[in-house]
């Protein structure tokens, strides 16, 4: 029986109940109405489940891409992050969310070319003003502006981890007896083997850039 027919039956039974005066007749009508209402609920549930299955079958699953590449700069008032994302200007700006905390920043971009993108930077070198920090969506880029709590203070590194990493490399380089080139290689190997995933990524990036510069005959700025 169709959903519409069941609704008509329920309506007619309600009409009869309003006119019935005998207890036995009313009980029969109540039981019949309860059975019809049960069928209506069952049909509604089946229809809802079928719609949800269809929606799940047609929806595209998105994967989260963890971003590791970015550029950064600073002024007296702001530390600026620049994250390249091709076509980001074409999606709704509400899909580009930046969460600021006093010592961290998280970027999440939803449904860009069927994927989600995320960037997390913890342990900023100094604290930032959450309320005055903001982001801008530009052509193929998200620019993040983190307001310095201490204006005019120069950040020599973006995070405390990067600063400790550089200090440790400098300290160990001074204590190595071998040539500076071999000493640097040994230090980077030690730190890579003992570091966490983020540290390993930074060391691998620095090593690759250094090798590229050496190949091109450029001085290594590390």
N, C-alpha and C positions, 0 to 999 in steps of 0.2 A: 504494500500500500504506500502511496506517495505521501510526502510530508504535508502537502496541501489538504489531502483527503483526511488525514489524521487531525489536522487543525479544525476542519469542518465538523468532524465527529465530536471532538472535544467541545466545540461551541454548542452543538445541538444537545449534547448531554447536559451541559451547564444550564441550558434553557429548560430542559425537562426537570432538572433538579429544583429550579426555581418555582415550578408549578406543582411538583409532587407534594402530597401531604401525608401519605401513608408511610410509616417507618420502614416497612419491608421494601416498598418500592424505592424509597430513598437510598437504602443500603445497596440495592442492586445497581442503581444508577451511579452511586459513589464508587463501587467496585469497578464498574465498566469505565468510568471516567479515569480512575487511577491506572487501569491497564493501557488506555489510550495515551495518557500523559507519559507513561513509562516508555512506550514505543517512540513517542516524539523525542524524548531525551536521548534514547539510543541512536536515533537517526541523526540528531544534532552532533553527538559525539563522533559518529562515524564520518560525518561530513567534515568536522573540524580536523580529525586525524588525517583524512585524505588530503585536505588543503595544506596541512603542515608538511606532509611527505612530499607533496608536489613542490612546495616552496624550497624545501631542503635539496630536492633533486635538481632544481634549476639554478640555485644560488652557486656562485663561484667561491671556492675556498681561497682565502688570501693568506699568504705566507709573510712572516715578519723578517725583514732584511735588517740585520744589525749594521749600522753605519760606523765606520772607523776613521774615515777621511774627512778632514775639515781644515779650514784656515782660521787664524785668529789675529786680531790686532787690538789696539787700545788707544784711548784718548785719556785726557785727565779725568773724565767722568765715567767712561764706559769701557768695558772689555767686550769686544765684538767677536762673534763666531759666524763663520760663513760656511754653510753646508750646501753643496751642489746637488740638486735633484732635478733632472731633466723633466720639464713639463709641469712642475709643481704649481705654476701660476694658473694652470687650466682647471684645477680642482677647486671645490668650495673651500674658502678660507677656514671654515669651521673644522675641516679635516686636518688642519695643521695646528697642533696643540703643543705648547711649550710650558712645562711645569718648572717653576723656579723655586728653589729652596736656598737657604742662607749660604750653603757651601756646595751646591750642586745644581745641575740643570739637566732636564730630560726633554728631548724632542720626539714627538710621535706624529707621523704622517700616515693618514688612513686612506686606503683605496687609491693609490697612485699607480695607474697602469696595472691594476689588479693585484697590487702588493701593498703591504704596510712597511713603513720604514721607522727605525728607532735609533736614537743616539743618546747615550747616557754619559755624562761627565761628572764624576764625583770628586770630592776633596779639592775644591777650587783653592787657589793659593791664598786668597783672602775672601772675606765675607762680602756678599752683595745685598743690595736693597731689593727685596722681592717685589714690593709694590711699584717701584719705578723701573723695573726691568720689563722688556717687551720684545716682540719679534715682528719682522716684516717679511711678507712673501714677495719675492722679486722674480724676474725671468730666470727660470732654471736654478733658483737659489732661495734658501731660507736664511735670512740674516737675524741673528739673535743679539740683543743689546742688554748686557748685564751691568746694572748701575753699581759702581763702586761705592762701598760704604765710606771708604777713605779716599776722597778725591785727590787727584794729583799724585797718588802713590803709584809708582811704576811696578808692574808685575813682570819679573824677569822670566817667569814660567807661568803656564796656565793652571797647573795643579801642583799640590805639594808632592805628589808621587814623582812627577817629572823633575821637580827641583831636587828631591833626594837622590833620584837616579843619576842626575848630572853630578851632584856633589860626590856621590860614591865613586863614580867613574874617575873624577878628578883626583880623589884621595888615593885610590888604588893605583892610578897611573903614576903618581909620585913615588909609590913604594915598590914599583916593579923595577927589577934590575936589568931586564932586557931592553931592546930598542923600543922607542915609543910606539912604533907600528905593531910589533908583536905584543907589547903590553896591552894595547887597546883591544886587540883581538882576544887575548886571554880574559880580560875583564868582562868583555861583552859575552863571552861564552859562559863564564861563571854566573853572571847576572841572569842570562837567559835560562840556564838550567835551574836556578833557584827561584825565578820570578813567577808571578801569577800570569794569567792569560793576557791581561792588559799590558803588563810589563813586557812580556814576550813580543806582543804586537809592536810596541814602541821600539824595542831593540831591533826587531826584524826590519822595520821601516827605516830606522837610522842606518843600519848596515847596508841595505839595498841602495839608499841614496848615496852613501859614501862610496860604494863600489862603482856606481854610475858616474860620480864626479871624477873618481880616479881614472876610469876608462876614458873620459873626455879630457883629462888633463887639467881638471879644475881643482883648486884647493879644497880640502875638507874643512867645513866650518865648525865641526863638532869640537 
